[in-house]
Amino acid sequence: MRALYRIDPDGSLHQMLGEPDVQMPNGVVISPDNKKLYLIEAHPDTDRHRSILVFDLDRDGSISNQRTLIDFYPGRSGDGMCIDAEGNLYVAAGLHKERGTSETLDTRPGIHVISPDGQVLAFRETPEDTVTNCTFGGRELKTLYVTCGSYLLSIQTKIPGKASYRPSLG
């Protein structure tokens, strides 16, 4: 079953969403203030969800108030995403060429920077298919690492990644 699960610190497992409410969940991130959960839906078939959903995240870990932040349909939805310290999403989405699914070339291939209210703030095209993932790293979390095809790219950003991306050294 395609679903979104949460594992609590005590090890208990909770299904938060499942089919038919979600069709093909993929990337997931939590806002820097821990009040929103973002989920990529990335189904390649016709008339299926290709969007980023946003939910209110309650203190107990439950979610509510589902809404669509951005819809990529009929193009390829996001594959991976990460979030910066100001709550902007960095989404790896789009195709350079069709790949035998119903996904079209309507979504530009690369990194889409999307504000918490769904506005596309910036875009950086990638040189090769298929852009698959991204994460922040580097000393100040201002390096965005992107995987696409045979490449691992690094892009300098003005805003650092969410502080929880920094590994603990303990």
C-alpha positions as CSV (number, residue, x, y, z in Angstrom):
1,M,0.0,0.0,0.0
2,R,1.3,3.5,-0.9
3,A,1.1,5.5,2.3
4,L,2.8,8.0,4.6
5,Y,4.0,6.7,7.9
6,R,5.4,8.3,11.1
7,I,7.7,6.5,13.6
8,D,7.5,8.0,17.1
9,P,10.5,8.1,19.4
10,D,9.2,5.1,21.3
11,G,9.3,3.1,18.0
12,S,5.6,2.9,17.4
13,L,4.5,3.1,13.8
14,H,1.5,5.2,12.6
15,Q,0.0,5.4,9.1
16,M,-0.8,9.1,8.6
17,L,-2.2,8.8,5.0
18,G,-3.0,6.0,2.6
19,E,-4.6,5.2,-0.6
20,P,-6.9,6.6,-2.0
21,D,-6.1,9.9,-0.1
22,V,-2.6,9.8,-1.5
23,Q,-1.7,8.0,-4.8
24,M,2.1,7.9,-4.9
25,P,3.8,9.8,-2.0
26,N,7.5,10.5,-2.5
27,G,9.5,13.3,-0.9
28,V,8.5,14.7,2.5
29,V,9.8,17.6,4.6
30,I,8.8,19.5,7.7
31,S,8.9,23.3,7.9
32,P,11.5,25.0,10.1
33,D,8.9,25.9,12.7
34,N,7.6,22.3,12.8
35,K,4.1,23.5,11.9
36,K,3.7,22.2,8.3
37,L,4.4,19.0,6.6
38,Y,5.0,19.0,2.8
39,L,4.5,15.9,0.7
40,I,5.3,15.2,-3.0
41,E,2.7,13.2,-4.9
42,A,4.5,11.8,-8.0
43,H,2.2,9.4,-9.9
44,P,3.3,9.0,-13.6
45,D,-0.1,7.7,-14.8
46,T,-2.8,9.7,-16.5
47,D,-5.2,11.7,-14.3
48,R,-3.1,11.0,-11.1
49,H,-1.7,13.4,-8.6
50,R,1.5,15.2,-9.4
51,S,1.6,17.9,-6.8
52,I,3.0,19.1,-3.5
53,L,0.5,18.8,-0.7
54,V,0.8,20.8,2.5
55,F,-0.7,19.9,5.9
56,D,-0.8,21.5,9.3
57,L,1.4,19.5,11.6
58,D,0.1,19.2,15.2
59,R,2.3,18.8,18.3
60,D,1.3,15.1,18.6
61,G,2.6,14.4,15.1
62,S,-0.8,14.2,13.5
63,I,-1.7,16.1,10.3
64,S,-4.8,18.1,9.2
65,N,-6.0,20.7,6.8
66,Q,-4.7,19.1,3.5
67,R,-4.3,21.5,0.6
68,T,-2.4,21.7,-2.7
69,L,0.6,24.0,-2.6
70,I,1.5,23.5,-6.3
71,D,0.3,21.2,-9.1
72,F,2.8,20.0,-11.7
73,Y,0.3,18.0,-13.8
74,P,0.6,17.1,-16.7
75,G,4.4,17.4,-16.3
76,R,6.6,15.4,-14.1
77,S,6.1,16.1,-10.4
78,G,8.9,16.5,-7.9
79,D,11.0,13.5,-7.0
80,G,13.0,14.8,-4.0
81,M,12.9,18.1,-2.1
82,C,14.5,19.9,0.8
83,I,13.7,23.1,2.7
84,D,15.7,26.2,3.7
85,A,15.7,28.1,7.0
86,E,13.0,30.4,5.7
87,G,10.6,27.6,4.7
88,N,11.2,27.7,1.0
89,L,11.1,24.3,-0.8
90,Y,13.8,23.2,-3.3
91,V,12.1,20.7,-5.5
92,A,13.8,18.4,-8.1
93,A,11.2,18.1,-10.8
94,G,10.6,17.9,-14.6
95,L,12.0,16.1,-17.6
96,H,14.3,16.9,-20.5
97,K,12.7,14.1,-22.6
98,E,9.6,11.9,-22.4
99,R,10.2,8.5,-20.8
100,G,7.2,6.4,-21.8
101,T,4.7,7.6,-19.1
102,S,1.9,10.1,-19.4
103,E,4.2,12.8,-17.9
104,T,4.7,15.6,-20.3
105,L,7.5,18.1,-20.7
106,D,5.4,20.9,-19.2
107,T,7.4,21.0,-16.0
108,R,10.8,22.5,-16.6
109,P,13.6,20.1,-15.6
110,G,15.6,21.3,-12.7
111,I,15.3,22.8,-9.2
112,H,12.2,24.8,-8.5
113,V,12.4,27.1,-5.4
114,I,8.8,27.4,-4.1
115,S,7.7,29.8,-1.2
116,P,5.5,28.6,1.6
117,D,2.5,30.1,-0.1
118,G,3.2,28.3,-3.4
119,Q,5.0,31.0,-5.5
120,V,7.9,29.9,-7.7
121,L,10.7,32.1,-6.5
122,A,13.6,30.8,-8.6
123,F,14.5,28.0,-11.0
124,R,17.8,26.4,-12.0
125,E,17.8,24.0,-15.0
126,T,19.7,20.8,-14.8
127,P,21.9,19.6,-17.7
128,E,20.7,16.0,-17.8
129,D,17.8,13.7,-17.1
130,T,16.5,12.8,-14.7
131,V,16.7,15.3,-11.8
132,T,16.0,13.1,-8.8
133,N,17.0,14.7,-5.5
134,C,18.5,17.6,-3.6
135,T,19.8,18.4,-0.1
136,F,21.7,21.2,1.7
137,G,25.2,20.7,3.0
138,G,28.5,22.5,3.4
139,R,29.9,24.4,6.4
140,E,27.0,27.0,6.5
141,L,24.4,24.8,4.8
142,K,24.5,27.2,1.8
143,T,25.4,24.5,-0.7
144,L,22.6,22.7,-2.5
145,Y,23.6,19.3,-3.8
146,V,21.5,18.0,-6.7
147,T,21.5,14.5,-8.4
148,C,20.5,14.3,-12.0
149,G,21.4,11.6,-14.5
150,S,25.2,11.0,-14.2
151,Y,25.8,14.3,-12.4
152,L,26.1,15.4,-8.8
153,L,25.8,19.2,-8.9
154,S,26.5,21.8,-6.2
155,I,24.7,25.2,-6.2
156,Q,25.5,28.0,-3.8
157,T,22.4,29.5,-2.1
158,K,21.9,32.8,-0.3
159,I,19.6,31.2,2.3
160,P,20.9,28.3,4.4
161,G,19.1,25.0,4.6
162,K,17.0,24.1,7.6
163,A,19.2,23.7,10.7
164,S,18.2,20.1,11.2
165,Y,20.2,19.2,8.0
166,R,23.4,19.8,9.9
167,P,24.7,16.5,11.2
168,S,25.4,16.2,14.9
169,L,29.0,15.6,15.7
170,G,28.4,13.8,19.0
